[in-house]
Amino acid sequence: RRREHLAELDARYAENLQRKTAILQQLRELLEKGMPSTPAGWNECGQQIEKLQNEWRSTGPLSREKQDELWANFRSLLATFFEQRGQFFKERKQEWGQLRNEAERICALAEQHATSTDWKTSTELLINLQEDWKKCNALPHKIREKYWLRFKTAKDQFFARKRNISRIRTPAMQSPKRFWRP
């Protein structure tokens, strides 16, 4: 009876060893594909790893010597993934900080020139700022929208004033050639 139990236990351990080895191999393959380059890619990869972790936990136990060896390999691969993901988001956060500073600079300049009467200089500056704004598209949507509203409000205010001024001009303010008759 005891031998039957031990044989059954060995069979379960062998099956669990195969399942955990397969999970370990899937994790290796996932990491060998290369690390993602976007936050969405990292999130997707993280979900796959979480699924593998849940499978690992739900798989039954192994013999002690095999369990320790496989667990060390599994943990080491997980540590590699989480370290690289942390590094990616740390770099991304620094990049977002720089872009946020750039967006703040653009907004401040646009707001400064929103009430300007130097039409030519301010028009050129605001057009150049629109080109500079395109670099800020890498910001997360919520942050980008906040700055975009500030920038758009300032530039719209300037260009509305410019349009109104050109409509208000009287014929005497227009070019003299317009009223000259030969």
C-alpha positions, 0 to 999 in steps of 0.5 A: 500500500505504501509503495502504491502511494509512493509510486502515485506520488512519483507519477504526480511529481513527474507530471508536475515537473513536466508542466513546470519545465514547460512553463519555464521554457515558455517564460524563456521564449517570451524573454528571448523574443526581446523586450517591448518598446512601448508601455502597451507592449510591456503591459501585454508582456506583463499579463503573459508573465502573470498568467505563467506565474499563476500556472506555476502556482497552480501546478502541484509540488515537486520533489524538494531538490527539483523544486529548488532548482526550477524555482531559482531559475523561474525567479531569476527570469522573473527578476530579469523581466521586472528589472528591465521593465522598471528600467524602461518605465524609469527612462520613460518617466524621465523622457516624459518629464523633459517633454512636460517641461518643453510643453510648459515652455511652449505654453508659456511662450504662446500665452506671452504672445497671445496679447502681442501687437507685433503681428509678424513676429508673433505669427512666425513664433506661434507657427514655429511653436506649433511645429515644436508642439509635435514633439510633445505627442509622446506625452501620455494623453491626459497630460498632453491634453492639459497642455494642448488646451492651454496652447490652443487657447493662447494661439486661438486668442492671438489669431482671433485678435489678428483676424479682427484687426484686419477686419476693423481696418478702415479704408484709410488704413489700407494701402494708398495704392488701393484708392489711387486712380490714374 
